[in-house]
Each structure stands twice: as C-alpha cells, then as structure tokens.
Amino acid sequence: MPNSFAKKLCILFLSVLQWLFYVPTALADDILIYIRDDVYVDYLAFVGGRDVSTITNFSGKQVRRDVVDMIIAQQALKLGGFNHSFTYAPGKLNFRNTKMLQQGRLLISFDSYWLQDAQALNGDVYISHPVIRKGEYVAGIYTSPNNKNALAVKELIDLKKLTAVSTPKWRTDWQTLQALPLKELIREDEWLSMARMVNLQWIDFLLMPFNSTVDQSFVMEKITLVPVKGIGIKLNDSRHFVISTKHPKGAEAIKAINTGLNILREQKAIFSAYKQAGFFLEEDRIRIIN
C-alpha cells in the first residue's frame, strides 16, 4: 500500500537523519529523547512544523494519546521555565526506555507511565503530578474488524469466550484484564506484536486508548483494529511523567514540569487536549462494563 510504504520511508529517513546529526546536536546541548518510531511519525505529522508551545487544538487524524502526552510534557516543561531544546532518536523501543531512565541516560519519558509502574522504579525516577487523573482513563476493547465474536460483546459476561493480550510490565493494564472473566490472558511484552496478533485474530482483543479517527479505528501499515462500539473498560490508575533522578537536569526538569502541569490544569488545557484527541469521550457515548 502506498501509505504503508510512505510511513516506512519516513521512519527510515528520520532514523538516518538522527544518525547523521547526532554528534552536532549533542554538542549544541540539545537533550536526546528516545521515542517509539510510530509515535514519532504521528507526532511529526500532527505538529507539522508548528511551535509545540502554541498548539491548543488537538483535533486531527494523526493525534493519539501518546502524541498528546508528548506535546503536553513539552508545554509543561517550557511553562515551568525549562528552556532546553530536544532532539529525537526514533526506534523500536518499548521497555528499554525504563532502563535508560534508571541509568540516567534518558531525562524523561514523553510517554506517561501508570503510577504503579512509576513507583516500582524505586527512587530512580521523579514522578510528576498526574497528567491523566485516576478514574479518567477508559480504554476501548480493540479487535480485528473481522472478529465477529469480539465485536458482538455487550456485557462483561460476554468476555468469557474471548482471549486478550497484554504484559505484566504494564501493571494496571494486566491487573485490569486479570479481573475480567476472560477465556485466557496471553502475555506479550512488545506492543506491536500484540497489535499484530489481534489483527490476525490469533487473539481476540487488546485494550487501547480510543483513537481520534471518525470511526475510532487504529491503522498502522497492515494492522487495522477497531473498538467494540459503545463499550469501555476503566483502568483505575493515574498516569504521570517520569524523570530520571540520575540525569544532570533531572531535578530542574521535575520542578519545571510540575509547575507547568499546574498551570495547564488551571487553564483546563489538559482535559481539553485529551477530549479533542478523542481519548476522553462524552459519558453518553460510552458504557463502562467493568
């Protein structure tokens, strides 16, 4: 597909640029941030060369929870007086970021963490004020558009016939799924592999943030996933940015981001951003079944 080829080409191009310009940007005192490649592609497409600090409208095809996280983190840091600039290294990252945070090689994860996961890092990270508050996170039951059994779910009891996939490294996701009456919960630690398994109907569903597309579908390369209409699963935990205590700019960054998050919260900008992005849904559009 042309769109799939274009995305792959864009990822390759970004990776080559990062490799070519890594030394000069590092010398210019930019802070290197590692970011998952598919998130970075959508981030670039959504931002479109704009100054991130000026973005107030989060409607758009490429916006998703990860992208909103990334923008809010930068806005909060700047509002709090953190004036350093960032350069990005995209790649197929997942839990490697956590190790780099613990070692002080990575300043911050622009993808927020569940509070349970952040607290498990045992003093290696500072934990920011919540960006998504406890009780606000409602996930969709995402499945293949051809999986009739999953798409027919109406009540909690209907999940008894279905399999789900997640990882215990995401404690809140895993514990939420363990509490559901599933046929089986399968472990897979790589998010892309989870999505592929569900797309191929090897597994019935995974939990995902609602997407901003008109039909809330998620499409990436050959993967197409859709949510069960009108149904949601609440993940009862808050999400936070984590900042390395061992990074030389860590103490400065946590003070700045908390100041900035307070300002954005007072302006109601955080709730508005996630709502515009399709992540927070109107109460009459969704029924929480757990």
C-alpha positions in Angstrom: 0.0 0.0 0.0 1.3 3.5 -0.8 0.5 4.8 2.7 2.3 2.0 4.3 5.4 2.4 2.1 5.4 6.2 2.8 5.4 5.6 6.6 8.3 3.1 6.3 10.2 5.5 4.1 9.6 8.3 6.6 10.8 6.2 9.6 13.9 5.2 7.7 14.6 8.9 6.7 14.2 10.1 10.3 16.5 7.4 11.6 19.2 8.3 9.1 18.9 12.0 9.9 19.2 11.2 13.6 22.4 9.2 13.0 23.9 11.8 10.7 23.2 14.7 13.1 23.6 13.1 16.5 27.1 14.5 17.3 26.5 18.2 16.3 23.1 18.3 18.1 24.6 16.7 21.2 27.4 19.4 21.1 24.7 22.1 20.8 23.4 20.9 24.3 20.2 19.5 23.0 18.7 16.8 25.2 18.4 13.5 23.3 15.0 11.8 23.7 14.3 8.2 22.6 10.8 7.8 21.2 8.9 4.9 19.6 9.1 5.3 15.8 5.4 5.0 15.0 4.6 7.6 17.7 7.3 10.0 16.3 5.9 9.7 12.8 2.4 10.6 14.0 3.9 13.4 16.2 5.7 15.0 13.2 2.6 14.7 11.0 0.4 16.3 13.6 2.7 19.1 14.7 3.6 19.9 11.0 6.5 22.2 11.9 4.5 24.3 14.3 5.9 25.6 17.6 4.7 22.9 20.1 4.1 25.5 22.8 1.5 27.3 20.7 -0.7 24.2 20.0 -4.1 24.4 21.6 -6.3 22.4 19.1 -5.7 18.7 19.4 -8.1 17.6 16.7 -6.6 15.7 13.8 -6.0 12.4 12.1 -2.5 11.7 13.5 -3.2 12.7 17.1 -3.4 10.0 19.7 -2.9 9.6 23.4 0.9 9.2 23.0 1.2 12.3 20.8 -0.9 14.4 23.3 1.4 13.2 26.1 4.4 14.2 24.1 3.1 17.7 23.5 1.8 18.3 27.0 5.1 17.3 28.5 7.0 19.8 26.4 4.4 22.6 27.0 4.6 22.0 30.8 8.4 22.0 30.9 8.5 25.3 29.0 5.8 26.9 31.2 7.8 25.9 34.2 11.0 27.6 32.9 12.8 24.6 31.4 14.3 26.2 28.3 16.4 23.4 26.9 15.7 22.0 23.5 15.2 18.4 22.5 16.3 16.1 19.7 14.8 12.7 19.0 16.0 9.2 18.3 13.1 7.1 16.9 13.3 3.4 17.0 11.5 0.2 18.0 11.6 1.0 21.7 9.4 -0.4 24.5 10.8 -1.1 27.9 14.4 -0.1 27.0 13.5 3.4 27.9 12.9 2.4 31.5 16.4 1.1 31.8 17.9 4.3 30.3 15.9 6.4 32.8 17.2 4.3 35.7 20.8 4.7 34.4 20.4 8.5 33.8 21.0 8.2 30.1 17.4 9.4 29.4 16.0 12.5 31.0 12.3 11.9 30.6 9.8 9.5 29.1 7.4 11.6 27.0 5.0 8.6 27.1 3.4 8.8 30.5 3.6 5.9 33.0 1.0 4.3 35.2 1.6 5.4 38.8 2.1 1.7 39.8 4.8 1.3 37.2 6.5 4.5 38.1 6.5 3.7 41.9 8.2 0.4 41.1 11.3 2.2 39.8 12.4 2.6 43.5 13.7 6.1 43.6 15.4 6.0 40.2 12.8 8.5 38.9 10.9 11.6 40.0 7.2 11.2 39.4 5.3 14.2 38.1 1.8 15.4 39.1 -0.8 13.3 37.2 -1.4 14.2 33.6 -4.3 11.7 33.4 -6.0 11.6 36.8 -7.3 8.4 38.5 -10.7 7.5 37.0 -10.2 9.4 33.8 -8.7 6.6 31.7 -11.3 4.5 29.8 -9.9 2.1 27.2 -11.5 0.6 24.2 -11.8 -3.2 23.5 -9.9 -3.2 20.2 -10.2 -6.1 17.9 -10.0 -7.1 14.2 -12.8 -5.6 12.1 -13.4 -9.3 11.0 -13.7 -10.7 14.6 -17.5 -11.1 14.9 -17.3 -12.7 18.4 -15.4 -9.8 19.9 -17.5 -7.1 18.1 -20.7 -8.7 19.5 -19.7 -8.0 23.1 -22.4 -6.2 25.0 -21.9 -7.2 28.7 -19.0 -8.3 30.9 -20.1 -11.9 30.8 -19.6 -11.9 27.0 -15.8 -11.8 27.6 -15.8 -15.4 28.8 -15.5 -16.6 25.2 -12.6 -14.3 24.4 -8.8 -14.1 24.7 -6.9 -10.9 25.4 -3.2 -9.9 25.3 -1.1 -7.6 27.5 2.0 -7.6 29.6 2.5 -7.6 33.4 5.1 -4.9 32.9 2.1 -2.6 32.5 0.7 -3.4 35.9 -2.6 -1.5 35.7 -3.4 -3.0 32.3 -2.5 -6.5 33.4 -4.4 -6.3 36.7 -7.5 -4.9 35.0 -7.5 -7.7 32.5 -6.9 -10.4 35.2 -10.1 -9.1 36.9 -12.2 -9.7 33.7 -13.9 -13.1 33.1 -11.7 -14.0 30.1 -11.2 -17.3 28.4 -7.4 -16.6 28.5 -5.0 -13.8 29.1 -1.8 -14.1 27.0 1.5 -12.4 27.8 3.4 -10.5 25.1 5.8 -7.7 26.0 6.1 -5.9 22.7 3.1 -3.7 21.8 3.5 -4.1 18.1 3.4 -7.9 18.4 0.2 -7.6 20.5 -1.5 -5.5 17.8 -0.4 -7.9 15.0 -1.7 -10.9 17.0 -5.1 -9.3 17.4 -5.2 -8.1 13.7 -4.5 -11.7 12.6 -7.2 -12.9 15.1 -4.8 -15.2 16.9 -6.0 -13.3 20.0 -9.4 -11.6 20.2 -8.6 -8.2 21.7 -6.3 -5.8 23.5 -7.1 -2.7 25.5 -6.2 0.6 23.7 -6.9 4.3 24.1 -9.8 5.5 21.9 -8.5 6.9 18.7 -9.3 10.3 17.1 -10.5 8.9 13.7 -14.2 9.2 12.9 -14.8 5.5 13.5 -12.1 5.4 16.3 -10.2 2.8 14.2 -6.4 2.4 14.5 -4.5 1.8 11.3 -0.7 1.3 11.0 0.8 -0.4 8.0 -1.0 -3.7 7.6 -2.7 -3.5 11.0 -6.3 -2.4 11.4 -8.0 -2.5 14.7 -11.5 -1.2 15.7 -13.2 -0.8 19.1 -16.3 -2.6 20.2 -18.9 0.2 19.8 -20.2 1.9 22.9 -18.2 -0.3 25.4 -15.3 0.8 27.6 -13.1 -0.7 30.3 -11.9 1.6 33.1 -8.3 1.4 34.2 -8.4 2.8 37.7 -5.0 4.4 38.0 -3.4 7.7 37.2 -0.7 8.4 34.6 2.4 10.5 35.2 5.6 11.7 33.5 8.8 10.1 34.9 12.1 11.9 35.0 15.5 10.3 35.9 16.9 11.2 39.3 20.4 10.4 37.9 20.2 12.7 34.8 22.1 16.0 35.4 19.0 18.0 34.5 16.5 15.8 36.3 16.0 18.0 39.4 15.4 21.0 37.2 13.0 19.2 34.9 10.8 17.8 37.6 10.3 21.2 39.2 9.5 22.7 35.9 7.1 20.1 34.6 5.1 20.1 37.9 4.8 23.9 37.7 3.7 23.7 34.1 1.2 20.9 34.7 -0.4 23.0 37.4 -0.7 25.9 35.0 -2.2 23.8 32.3 -4.6 22.1 34.7 -5.8 25.5 35.9 -6.4 26.5 32.3 -8.3 23.2 31.7 -5.9 22.7 28.8 -5.1 19.1 29.7 -8.6 17.8 29.8 -9.4 19.7 26.6 -6.5 18.2 24.8 -7.4 14.6 25.5 -11.0 15.3 24.7 -10.2 16.9 21.4 -7.9 14.0 20.6 -10.8 11.5 21.1 -9.3 9.9 24.1 -11.8 11.3 26.6 -15.3 10.5 25.4 -18.7 12.0 26.3 -20.4 10.0 29.0 -23.4 9.3 26.8 -21.1 7.7 24.1 -19.6 5.0 26.3 -20.7 2.4 28.8 -18.1 1.1 31.2 -18.7 -2.6 31.7 -16.2 -3.4 34.5 
